[in-house]
Amino acid sequence: MEPSADLSTILNRILDTAADNLRVAKILIQLGLDPNNITFDALFNRLIEIVLANITLTNMPKSPARRLQPLLV
């Protein structure tokens, strides 16, 4: 006997369970997402937006030439 559940059904059950969990719902609300209508695509896109918004020039590593510049003068 083969299991009748496909991947999308399993993922939908996981999302429904997560949305019912109060802690997860609070996190989703803080991320600006609706816990009653959440998809992996929406969650992934929002997380990417947050990560990209927090990248600044000070967080980017300096090039090796810039690190050696005081030694070359």
Backbone as JSON Lines, residues from 0, in Angstrom:
{"i":0,"aa":"M","n":[0.84,-1.17,0.0],"ca":[0.0,0.0,0.0],"c":[0.9,1.25,0.0]}
{"i":1,"aa":"E","n":[0.71,2.12,-0.98],"ca":[1.5,3.34,-1.1],"c":[0.83,4.48,-0.35]}
{"i":2,"aa":"P","n":[1.64,5.38,0.21],"ca":[1.02,6.54,0.86],"c":[0.36,7.43,-0.19]}
{"i":3,"aa":"S","n":[-0.79,7.96,0.15],"ca":[-1.55,8.75,-0.82],"c":[-1.24,10.25,-0.74]}
{"i":4,"aa":"A","n":[-0.48,10.66,0.24],"ca":[-0.17,12.08,0.4],"c":[0.98,12.47,-0.52]}
{"i":5,"aa":"D","n":[0.77,13.54,-1.26],"ca":[1.86,14.05,-2.09],"c":[2.56,15.19,-1.36]}
{"i":6,"aa":"L","n":[3.6,15.69,-1.96],"ca":[4.43,16.7,-1.31],"c":[3.65,17.97,-0.99]}
{"i":7,"aa":"S","n":[2.81,18.42,-1.92],"ca":[2.07,19.66,-1.67],"c":[1.1,19.51,-0.5]}
{"i":8,"aa":"T","n":[0.49,18.34,-0.35],"ca":[-0.41,18.11,0.77],"c":[0.36,18.13,2.08]}
{"i":9,"aa":"I","n":[1.53,17.52,2.09],"ca":[2.36,17.51,3.3],"c":[2.78,18.93,3.66]}
{"i":10,"aa":"L","n":[3.23,19.7,2.66],"ca":[3.65,21.08,2.92],"c":[2.48,21.94,3.39]}
{"i":11,"aa":"N","n":[1.31,21.73,2.83],"ca":[0.13,22.49,3.28],"c":[-0.22,22.16,4.72]}
{"i":12,"aa":"R","n":[-0.1,20.89,5.12],"ca":[-0.36,20.52,6.51],"c":[0.66,21.16,7.45]}
{"i":13,"aa":"I","n":[1.92,21.18,7.01],"ca":[2.96,21.81,7.82],"c":[2.67,23.3,7.99]}
{"i":14,"aa":"L","n":[2.29,23.96,6.89],"ca":[1.98,25.39,6.96],"c":[0.78,25.65,7.85]}
{"i":15,"aa":"D","n":[-0.24,24.82,7.75],"ca":[-1.42,24.99,8.6],"c":[-1.08,24.82,10.07]}
{"i":16,"aa":"T","n":[-0.26,23.82,10.38],"ca":[0.15,23.6,11.77],"c":[0.98,24.77,12.28]}
{"i":17,"aa":"A","n":[1.89,25.25,11.44],"ca":[2.74,26.37,11.83],"c":[1.91,27.64,12.05]}
{"i":18,"aa":"A","n":[0.93,27.86,11.2],"ca":[0.1,29.05,11.33],"c":[-0.75,28.98,12.59]}
{"i":19,"aa":"D","n":[-1.09,27.78,13.03],"ca":[-1.88,27.63,14.25],"c":[-1.04,27.87,15.51]}
{"i":20,"aa":"N","n":[0.23,27.69,15.41],"ca":[1.11,27.86,16.55],"c":[1.24,29.36,16.85]}
{"i":21,"aa":"L","n":[0.95,29.75,18.06],"ca":[0.9,31.17,18.43],"c":[2.26,31.85,18.27]}
{"i":22,"aa":"R","n":[3.33,31.18,18.68],"ca":[4.65,31.79,18.56],"c":[5.02,32.04,17.11]}
{"i":23,"aa":"V","n":[4.75,31.06,16.27],"ca":[5.06,31.21,14.85],"c":[4.19,32.3,14.24]}
{"i":24,"aa":"A","n":[2.93,32.37,14.65],"ca":[2.04,33.4,14.13],"c":[2.55,34.79,14.49]}
{"i":25,"aa":"K","n":[3.06,34.95,15.7],"ca":[3.6,36.25,16.11],"c":[4.81,36.62,15.26]}
{"i":26,"aa":"I","n":[5.66,35.67,15.0],"ca":[6.85,35.92,14.17],"c":[6.42,36.3,12.76]}
{"i":27,"aa":"L","n":[5.45,35.58,12.2],"ca":[4.97,35.89,10.86],"c":[4.38,37.29,10.8]}
{"i":28,"aa":"I","n":[3.66,37.7,11.83],"ca":[3.09,39.04,11.88],"c":[4.2,40.08,11.94]}
{"i":29,"aa":"Q","n":[5.25,39.82,12.72],"ca":[6.37,40.74,12.81],"c":[7.1,40.86,11.48]}
{"i":30,"aa":"L","n":[7.09,39.78,10.69],"ca":[7.71,39.81,9.37],"c":[6.81,40.49,8.33]}
{"i":31,"aa":"G","n":[5.6,40.83,8.74],"ca":[4.67,41.48,7.82],"c":[3.89,40.5,6.97]}
{"i":32,"aa":"L","n":[3.74,39.27,7.44],"ca":[3.02,38.23,6.7],"c":[1.75,37.85,7.44]}
{"i":33,"aa":"D","n":[0.75,37.42,6.69],"ca":[-0.52,36.99,7.27],"c":[-0.42,35.52,7.64]}
{"i":34,"aa":"P","n":[-0.51,35.18,8.93],"ca":[-0.37,33.77,9.34],"c":[-1.49,32.87,8.83]}
{"i":35,"aa":"N","n":[-2.62,33.45,8.45],"ca":[-3.72,32.65,7.93],"c":[-3.61,32.37,6.44]}
{"i":36,"aa":"N","n":[-2.71,33.07,5.79],"ca":[-2.56,32.91,4.35],"c":[-1.07,32.99,4.0]}
{"i":37,"aa":"I","n":[-0.31,31.98,4.37],"ca":[1.13,32.0,4.18],"c":[1.55,30.89,3.21]}
{"i":38,"aa":"T","n":[2.52,31.2,2.38],"ca":[3.1,30.2,1.49],"c":[4.61,30.23,1.69]}
{"i":39,"aa":"F","n":[5.27,29.15,1.29],"ca":[6.72,29.13,1.38],"c":[7.31,30.2,0.48]}
{"i":40,"aa":"D","n":[6.69,30.44,-0.65],"ca":[7.18,31.45,-1.57],"c":[7.13,32.84,-0.94]}
{"i":41,"aa":"A","n":[6.01,33.18,-0.29],"ca":[5.89,34.49,0.36],"c":[6.88,34.62,1.51]}
{"i":42,"aa":"L","n":[7.04,33.56,2.29],"ca":[7.98,33.58,3.4],"c":[9.41,33.75,2.91]}
{"i":43,"aa":"F","n":[9.78,32.99,1.89],"ca":[11.14,33.06,1.34],"c":[11.4,34.46,0.76]}
{"i":44,"aa":"N","n":[10.45,35.0,0.01],"ca":[10.63,36.32,-0.58],"c":[10.79,37.4,0.49]}
{"i":45,"aa":"R","n":[10.02,37.31,1.56],"ca":[10.11,38.3,2.63],"c":[11.45,38.21,3.35]}
{"i":46,"aa":"L","n":[11.92,36.99,3.59],"ca":[13.23,36.83,4.24],"c":[14.35,37.37,3.36]}
{"i":47,"aa":"I","n":[14.26,37.15,2.05],"ca":[15.26,37.69,1.13],"c":[15.23,39.22,1.16]}
{"i":48,"aa":"E","n":[14.03,39.81,1.18],"ca":[13.91,41.27,1.26],"c":[14.58,41.81,2.52]}
{"i":49,"aa":"I","n":[14.37,41.14,3.64],"ca":[14.95,41.59,4.9],"c":[16.47,41.48,4.86]}
{"i":50,"aa":"V","n":[16.97,40.38,4.35],"ca":[18.43,40.18,4.27],"c":[19.05,41.24,3.36]}
{"i":51,"aa":"L","n":[18.45,41.46,2.2],"ca":[19.01,42.44,1.27],"c":[18.93,43.86,1.82]}
{"i":52,"aa":"A","n":[17.88,44.16,2.57],"ca":[17.75,45.5,3.16],"c":[18.79,45.75,4.23]}
{"i":53,"aa":"N","n":[19.33,44.7,4.83],"ca":[20.29,44.86,5.91],"c":[21.74,44.8,5.45]}
{"i":54,"aa":"I","n":[21.95,44.63,4.16],"ca":[23.32,44.64,3.63],"c":[23.73,46.09,3.43]}
{"i":55,"aa":"T","n":[24.82,46.47,4.06],"ca":[25.35,47.82,3.91],"c":[26.81,47.73,3.48]}
{"i":56,"aa":"L","n":[27.36,48.84,3.1],"ca":[28.75,48.84,2.67],"c":[29.69,48.5,3.83]}
{"i":57,"aa":"T","n":[29.31,48.84,5.05],"ca":[30.18,48.53,6.17],"c":[30.18,47.04,6.48]}
{"i":58,"aa":"N","n":[29.11,46.32,6.08],"ca":[29.08,44.88,6.3],"c":[29.86,44.1,5.25]}
{"i":59,"aa":"M","n":[30.14,44.74,4.13],"ca":[30.81,44.04,3.03],"c":[32.3,43.97,3.33]}
{"i":60,"aa":"P","n":[32.93,42.83,3.05],"ca":[34.36,42.71,3.32],"c":[35.17,43.61,2.4]}
{"i":61,"aa":"K","n":[36.27,44.08,2.95],"ca":[37.16,44.93,2.15],"c":[37.97,44.04,1.21]}
{"i":62,"aa":"S","n":[38.35,44.62,0.08],"ca":[39.16,43.86,-0.86],"c":[40.57,43.73,-0.3]}
{"i":63,"aa":"P","n":[41.29,42.69,-0.69],"ca":[42.66,42.5,-0.18],"c":[43.56,43.69,-0.48]}
{"i":64,"aa":"A","n":[43.36,44.35,-1.6],"ca":[44.2,45.5,-1.95],"c":[43.98,46.65,-0.97]}
{"i":65,"aa":"R","n":[42.75,46.85,-0.53],"ca":[42.46,47.93,0.42],"c":[43.04,47.61,1.79]}
{"i":66,"aa":"R","n":[43.05,46.33,2.17],"ca":[43.62,45.97,3.47],"c":[45.14,46.18,3.48]}
{"i":67,"aa":"L","n":[45.78,46.01,2.34],"ca":[47.23,46.14,2.26],"c":[47.67,47.57,1.94]}
{"i":68,"aa":"Q","n":[46.76,48.45,1.63],"ca":[47.1,49.8,1.21],"c":[48.02,50.53,2.19]}
{"i":69,"aa":"P","n":[47.78,50.51,3.51],"ca":[48.7,51.21,4.39],"c":[50.12,50.62,4.36]}
{"i":70,"aa":"L","n":[50.25,49.36,4.06],"ca":[51.56,48.73,3.99],"c":[52.31,49.11,2.73]}
{"i":71,"aa":"L","n":[51.57,49.48,1.67],"ca":[52.2,49.78,0.38],"c":[52.66,51.24,0.3]}
{"i":72,"aa":"V","n":[52.23,52.09,1.2],"ca":[52.58,53.52,1.12],"c":[53.94,53.77,1.63]}
